[in-house]
Amino acid sequence: MDEAAVSGKPNYIIFYGEGCFNSKRQARRTVDLYQKYKGRVQFVVIDLDIKRTERQQDLVKSYYRGSIPHVTVLDASGKPVYNSSGEIEESAISSILDASLKETK
């Protein structure tokens, strides 16, 4: 899972903390989503407990709102189509990613 968003395909970005149980549950969903969408969606995982790269810090400044877990989905053009804190079910994110993938065809 890469360190920064890329253009031309949907992006799933998760901001989380190691010690947060809610973040751990969302991270498990992220792994499952990665297996389902690998190669078609760019996955970016940002651990807020460690030093971030400049590219990760740009994403934090642009999308993170102060609570974890926080998930952002960007469509292929880079427009946010989901940007919210709290856990979100895998099926809900799948629906958002599926819609974003249809737009890129």
Secondary structure, DSSP 8 states (H G I E B T S, - for coil): -BSS--TTS-EEEEEE-TT-HHHHHHHHHHHHHHHHHBTTBEEEEEETTS---HHHHHHHHHH--S-SSEEEEE-TTS-EEEEEES---HHHHHHHHHHHHHHH-
